[in-house]
Amino acid sequence: MKDLDGFGAEAFQEAVGASDRALSDLVRYRALLEAGSVRMNLVGPSALDAFWRRHAYDSAQLCALEPAALQWLDVGSGAGLPGIVLAILGKDRPGMTVQLVESMEKRCAFLRAVVDELSLPARVVPGRIEALPSPRAEVVTARAVAPLPRLLDHTHAVLKGAVGLFLKGRRVTEEIEEALQSWRFDYALAPSLSDPEGRILRIWSVRRASA
C-alpha cells in the first residue's frame, strides 16, 4: 500500500498517529474513490498513485491546526477531500460532525455512499455554500475550490463565526493581496507537510473592506 514515491499507509499512520481502524477506513475509501473515478472522473489515475501523501496526508494535516474543533464544514467537497478524511480520523470523537457541501448531484451520491458504507460522522449537503441558509461550523475547509477572493465571496457568511483552513498552492500570497482589495481578515500561513510548494491558509475575522 505504498504510493509511487514510497510514502504509503504505514508512513501515513506514523505521521498522523491514525488508529488501525481509521487506516482500514482510508484503505476502503481509496478503493471506493478508484471505482468511482472510473464512472465519474473524481480524481485522475496519477492522483490515486499518490493517494497517501497527496490526498490522505494533505487532508489529515488540518486536524492538528484545530485539534479541539468538532463541527467542520468542507466547501466544494467533490470527491471528499479533505472532508471524508477528516470524518474518518474524527470518527471516534463524540460530537464530531463534518458537513460535505457539494453542488454536483453525482458527486453527492458518491459522498453519501462513502459516508454510509464507512458509518462516518458526516452529512452531505447538496448545493452551493452561498445559497445555504445560515450555515454554521467551527472550521471551514476548502481544497482547490476557487481563488481566495472568490472563495471569501462564497464563504464569508459562515466565516463570521468560524476559522477557515484553506489548502493553497504557490500563489497564496498573490491571492491574499487580491482578496485584501475587497476584504479585511486576520490570517496566518503554515507550510504544507505533504507538498513543499503548498501552504495552509488559516483565516478568521473575515469582513468586507467597506464594513
PyMOL commands that set and color helices and strands:
alter all, ss='L'
color gray80, all
select helices_A, chain A and resi 9-16+20-40+45-49+51-60+63-65+83-89+105-118+129-131+148-159+172-179
alter helices_A, ss='H'
color red, helices_A
select strands_A, chain A and resi 71-75+97-102+122-126+139-143+163-168+183-191+199-208
alter strands_A, ss='S'
color yellow, strands_A
deselect
rebuild
show_as cartoon
